[in-house]
Amino acid sequence: MDRMLYPGFVDSFAADMKNARQDRLLTLQDVARKMGVNPNQLWEWEERGVLPTPDQIVRLAKLLGIEPPNTCLLYTSPSPRDRTR
């Protein structure tokens, strides 16, 4: 997903992710350890607006107990054509 095409989504996602993490009193290191990623990568998601992969967004949402963004669910859902293979 391109930040230039979806600037509102990217900014909203980053803020929502950071707020959810802080509300649960989790550090970047806590979340990174549970997700198996580098804490610097999480910082880039929150502060620089770098988007994680769709699978990482879904995993992060589950970890934080929040709903993944609808845009992400559409992006990660296999198409009907893929289901027939």
N, C-alpha and C positions, 0 to 999 in steps of 0.2 A: 504494500500500500504506500503510495507516494504522499509525503507530507505536503507537497505543493497542491495536490488534488484534494486533500482532506484535512486542511489545517485545523478546522474546528474539532474534528474527531481526535486528531493527534493530541492537541492541547488538553482537551477534556479527558481523554484516556490517561494521560500522564498525571493530571491533577487528581483524578479519581483513584488511580492506583496508589499514589503517594498518601492521600488522605486515608484510604482504607488500611494501608500498612501502618501508618502512625496511630490510627484509632485502635488498632489491635496491639499497640506497643511493641511492634516488631521492627528490628533494625534492618538495614539493607543486607547485612551479613546473615541475619536469621533467614530471610526470604531466599537469598542466594543459596545458602546451604540446603534448604528444603527443595529448591528447584534444580540444584546441581549446576548453577551458573556462577560466573564471577560477579562479585558485588559491584565492580566497575560497570559491568553490563547493565545491571539494574539502575545504577545511577544515571547512565545514559538514557534509559527509558524514561525515567522520571524528570530529569533536568534538561536534557538536550532534545527530547521529543523523538528519540530514535524508537521505532516501533519494533517490538519483539515479533517473532513469527506467530502466525495464527494459533498454532498448537501451544506456544508458550503463553499467549494471552489467555487461552482457555485454562491452562494449568494454573496460572497466576490467579485468575478469578476464583477457581475452586479453592486454592490455598487461602485466599483472603476472605472467602465466604461471600463473594459478590457475583452478580450476574455478568457474564461476558457481554461485551457490546454486541448488539444485533448485527452490525456490519461484520464483525469478526465471525459470527456464527454462519452467516451467508458465505463468507470467504472460505471457511473450513469445511463446509458441508459438501460431500461428494455430489456430483450431478447425477440425475437419474441414469444418464448414459454410462457413468462409471460403475454404477451398481449392477449392471447387467454383464459386466466382464468377469 
